[in-house]
Amino acid sequence: MNSDYYIEINNWIKATALKYDQEIMKLEEEKKNSKTDNDRQRQIKEEIKSKKQELLRKLKGDATTSSEILASGLIDNVTTWWANDYPRKQDVQDIYMRIAASLEEDAFSLPGFTNYHWPPNWMPTWFCIDASFTLKSPWYSKDDRPFHVLDNPVRKDRVFGVPFMSAASWKGLLRWACRMQAGLSDHLETHDMKMDGWKDPSWIVHLFGNEKSEQKDFRSGALVFYPTWFNKVGFEVINPHSRSRRAGTQPIYYEVVPAGTKGRLRLLYAPLPGEIENDKVNPANFINSFIDSIKALLETYGISAKRTAGWGTAKIDENGWRLHPDNGSNIKTADDVVREIKGRFTPQGGDQ
């Protein structure tokens, strides 16, 4: 967006903010001077409420979709107000939170997010795993938008405003879960909680590739990850307490994907031709460990920032597993996935 766009927004917001502040100040002053008139007190409260509703309608405009509310339009308006420290900026923060939390699910229903198709052309050794889950606790990942009405906005697509977990985040977290499955926890306990001396088993290197810092014999992994899109926005409050007064100081708001929201983990296993035979790493030998790692990541470790506070844990949905192509096997559970993969690939050795 060019600078003219923001100049136009700022000019309108500044004028709107000053007018709104004057109107509210006038009503607050009248309220103060009419303490003995209960009827007038109630009337003034309703007038203040009406002014706030009018401001909400102005800032929201005709916006209805997540892109208009969370990626442009409303968010540009309230953030301009907040960043310039115009009067009554707390009111616009409240307006944003109210509208964002009340978004209907269909506001996020965009082609490609709800109707997903796997690649049509397949190598014989390729397959896709799809696991649907429901969040048990809030999910949070900090957005990279430089200015926002909140200090802790949740990560969203810059165009469509849809909250999402990136493919890179999935890869990093699942690699770590696989390492824990392979014994990293015991290694850390015996090495002063350091990675020194740790070497990934061949099946983890096969799936995820080498670390970026490893220039020698660098290779990419056989897994391709896809983002996970969410269709709700909510808010959590953390209220730090003063140790001396034992009372709350300043509430800190976090924009999150709330508990109860559904998501899907999608990944494609796409080894290069001959890679399985040359590396002697066969899916039949590591599929148990890999599926257990997915379950541990979602249901035990969590997939969110602030995992140590319990955020981002999920429950894999009943009969929520899918395999593509499934060869008519009617895959529904993790055991179905393991059984089908073992049936497709003849074990040829390789480490667990």
Secondary structure, 3 states (H helix, E strand, C coil): CCHHHHHHHHHHHHHHHHHHHHHHHHHHHHHHCCCCCHHHHHHHHHHHHHHHHHHHHHHHCCCCCHHHHHHCCHHHHHHHHHHCCCCCHHHHHHHHHHHHHCCCHHHHCCCCCCCCCCCCCCCCCCEEEEEEEEECCCECCECCCCCCCCCCCECECCCCCCEEECHHHHHHHHHHHHHHHCCHHHHHHHCCCCCCCCCCCHHHHHHHECCCCCCCCCCECCEEECCEECCCCEEEEECCECCCCCCECCCEEEEEECCCCEEEEEEEECCCCCHHHHHCCCHHHHHHHHHHHHHHHHHHHCCCCCHHHCCCCEEEEEEEEEEECCCCCCCCCHHHHHHHHHHHCCCCCCCC
